[in-house]
């Protein structure tokens, strides 16, 4: 079985070369790699072309770029590969037996941060071990994906498309295989970048665009949600013996609501 690959990028020159190099070394029998770029101003295009990728420039958001990329694919299953994720060598070897029996087959990732932020990286890694919530690098059944993502554009969904997809999987009983033996490296470089992404998720949640277990689209639940982040931070600070996690979760609350209220 061969797989087409979709990589969405925007000024991804810092990580794209390492991302594609690691993917090719993982043994995945790929056919074509489509790089869906959003007007990058760095060397993203040059790197993509050096790796013999099919480069497609567009002005759409991440969610729509994933859909367009999937439409270019011609294989039954395609690989979604985030441009800042470095897959391990055992990526295909471990996941291959589960691909044809699942809608999504994936591993987990560990955020790569400076050593001073190790507690935050450990906390996020622990969360990944016990939750399914990201399309960082995975095999996806193409036809089913296109059906489930058909309403993303009309809903104005950009951030949080992964949350939306996995919520639909849970409702429909679609199988998602997440294997903790496959641990990719996710280069976020700084906590500030995580917080900016949290703000982006907050913005994407406006107007009922994201619906999850703890729905963030009902106004009367917002006060409870505002208390949830620092409460989680208190629990995690105790669990990981790292007081900074309280401030980390509290900062995420501020950035999320910044995005939700102000866009």
C-alpha positions in Angstrom: 0.0 0.0 0.0 1.2 3.5 -0.9 0.3 6.8 0.7 0.1 10.4 -0.5 1.2 12.9 2.1 -0.2 16.4 3.0 2.0 18.9 4.7 0.5 22.3 5.6 3.1 25.1 6.0 3.4 28.8 6.7 7.0 30.1 7.2 8.1 26.6 8.2 11.7 26.8 7.0 13.1 26.2 10.5 11.6 22.7 10.7 10.5 21.5 7.3 13.8 20.0 6.1 14.2 17.9 9.3 10.5 17.0 9.2 10.6 15.7 5.6 14.0 14.0 6.1 12.8 12.1 9.2 9.5 11.1 7.4 11.4 9.6 4.5 13.7 7.7 6.8 10.7 6.2 8.6 10.0 3.7 5.8 6.5 4.9 4.8 5.9 3.9 1.2 4.8 7.3 0.0 3.7 8.2 -3.6 3.6 12.0 -3.6 4.1 14.8 -1.0 1.8 17.8 -1.3 3.0 20.9 0.5 0.1 23.3 1.1 1.7 26.6 1.8 0.2 29.9 2.9 2.4 32.6 1.2 5.6 31.8 3.2 8.2 34.5 3.1 11.1 32.3 4.2 12.7 29.3 2.5 9.8 27.0 2.8 9.2 26.7 -1.0 12.9 26.0 -1.7 13.0 23.3 0.9 9.8 21.6 -0.4 11.2 21.6 -3.9 14.5 20.2 -2.8 12.6 17.2 -1.4 10.7 16.8 -4.7 7.4 17.8 -3.1 4.5 19.2 -5.1 4.3 22.8 -3.8 0.9 24.5 -3.8 0.6 28.1 -2.7 -2.8 29.2 -1.4 -4.4 31.8 0.9 -6.7 29.6 2.9 -6.6 28.6 6.6 -5.2 25.4 8.1 -8.5 23.5 8.1 -9.3 24.3 4.5 -5.7 23.6 3.4 -6.0 20.1 4.9 -9.2 19.5 2.9 -7.6 20.8 -0.4 -4.6 18.6 0.2 -6.7 15.5 0.8 -8.5 16.2 -2.5 -5.2 16.2 -4.3 -4.4 12.8 -2.8 -5.3 9.7 -4.8 -4.5 6.9 -2.3 -7.1 5.2 0.0 -5.3 6.5 3.1 -3.2 9.6 3.2 -0.6 10.9 5.7 -1.2 14.2 7.4 2.2 15.5 8.5 2.6 18.7 10.5 5.7 20.7 9.3 7.1 21.1 12.9 6.9 17.4 13.8 9.8 14.9 13.5 8.6 11.3 13.4 10.6 8.5 14.9 12.2 5.7 12.9 9.6 3.2 14.2 6.6 5.3 12.9 5.5 3.1 10.1 6.8 -0.2 11.5 4.6 0.1 14.6 1.5 1.7 13.0 1.3 -0.3 9.8 -0.7 -3.3 11.2 -3.5 -0.9 12.4 -3.9 1.4 9.4 -6.5 -0.5 7.4 -8.7 -1.2 10.5 -8.9 2.4 11.6 -10.1 5.8 10.4 -7.1 7.5 12.0 -3.9 5.8 13.0 -1.3 7.8 14.9 1.3 8.0 17.6 1.8 10.8 20.2 4.2 13.7 20.4 6.4 15.4 22.9 6.9 19.1 22.8 10.5 20.1 22.5 11.2 23.2 24.6 14.2 24.7 26.3 15.4 22.8 29.4 14.0 25.4 31.8 10.5 24.5 30.5 10.9 20.7 31.0 8.0 20.6 33.5 5.6 22.1 30.8 6.9 19.6 28.2 6.4 16.7 30.7 2.8 17.9 31.5 1.9 18.2 27.8 3.4 14.8 27.1 1.4 13.2 30.0 -1.8 14.8 28.5 -1.0 13.3 25.1 -0.6 9.8 26.7 -4.2 9.9 28.0 -6.0 11.9 25.3 -6.6 11.9 21.6 -6.5 15.5 20.3 -4.1 16.2 17.5 -3.5 15.4 13.8 0.3 15.9 14.2 1.3 13.0 12.1 -1.2 10.2 11.2 -2.7 7.9 8.6 -6.2 9.0 7.6 -8.9 7.3 5.5 -9.3 9.8 2.8 -12.9 9.4 1.8 -14.2 9.4 5.4 -12.1 12.5 6.2 -13.5 14.4 3.3 -17.1 13.6 4.4 -16.4 14.6 8.1 -14.6 17.8 7.1 -17.2 18.9 4.5 -18.7 21.5 6.9 -15.5 23.1 8.0 -15.4 25.9 5.5 -19.1 26.8 5.8 -18.6 27.0 9.6 -15.5 29.1 9.2 -13.5 26.5 11.1 -9.7 27.0 11.1 -8.2 26.3 14.5 -9.5 23.3 16.3 -10.3 21.2 13.3 -8.6 18.2 15.0 -10.9 18.6 18.0 -13.9 18.7 15.7 -12.8 15.6 13.8 -12.1 13.5 16.9 -15.4 14.6 18.5 -17.2 13.4 15.4 -15.3 10.1 15.5 -16.5 9.6 19.1 -20.1 10.3 18.2 -20.1 8.0 15.1 -18.1 5.2 16.7 -15.2 5.5 14.2 -12.0 3.8 15.3 -9.0 5.9 16.1 -5.8 4.0 17.0 -3.3 6.0 19.0 -0.1 4.1 19.9 2.0 5.4 22.7 5.0 3.5 21.4 5.4 6.0 18.6 6.6 9.3 20.1 7.3 12.2 17.6 9.1 15.4 18.5 7.1 18.6 18.2 9.2 21.7 17.9 7.4 24.6 19.5 10.6 26.4 20.7 9.0 28.5 23.4 6.0 28.6 25.8 5.0 31.9 24.1 4.3 30.0 20.9 2.1 27.5 22.8 0.2 30.5 24.3 -0.2 32.1 20.9 -1.7 28.8 19.6 -4.0 28.8 22.5 -5.2 32.3 21.5 -5.7 31.0 18.0 -7.9 28.2 19.3 -9.9 30.7 21.3 -10.5 32.7 18.2 -11.5 29.6 16.3 -14.1 28.7 19.0 -16.1 31.8 18.5 -19.6 31.4 17.1 -19.9 27.7 17.8 -17.1 26.7 15.5 -15.6 24.1 17.9 -17.7 21.6 19.8 -15.9 19.3 22.2 -16.6 17.3 25.4 -16.5 20.5 27.4 -18.3 22.6 24.8 -16.8 26.1 24.6 -19.6 27.5 22.5 -22.4 28.0 25.1 -22.0 31.4 26.8 -23.5 30.3 30.1 -20.6 27.8 30.5 -17.9 30.4 30.0 -17.5 31.3 33.8 -17.0 27.6 34.5 -14.4 27.3 31.7 -12.6 30.4 33.1 -12.1 28.6 36.4 -11.1 25.3 34.8 -7.7 26.3 33.5 -6.2 27.6 36.8 -7.8 24.7 38.7 -6.1 22.3 36.3 -2.9 24.2 36.8 -3.1 23.8 40.6 -3.7 20.1 40.3 -0.8 19.7 37.8 1.5 21.9 39.8 1.0 19.4 42.7 1.2 16.3 40.5 4.5 17.3 38.7 6.0 19.2 41.7 6.3 22.3 39.5 4.6 25.5 40.7 5.1 27.1 37.3 2.3 24.8 35.9 -0.3 26.9 37.8 0.9 30.0 36.0 1.1 28.1 32.7 -2.5 27.0 32.8 -3.6 30.4 34.0 -1.8 32.1 31.1 -3.5 29.7 28.7 -6.8 30.8 30.1 -6.0 34.4 29.5 -4.8 33.8 25.9 -7.7 31.5 25.1 -10.3 34.2 26.2 -8.3 36.9 24.5 -8.8 35.0 21.3 -12.4 34.2 22.1 -13.5 37.7 23.1 -11.3 39.9 20.8 -10.4 37.6 17.9 
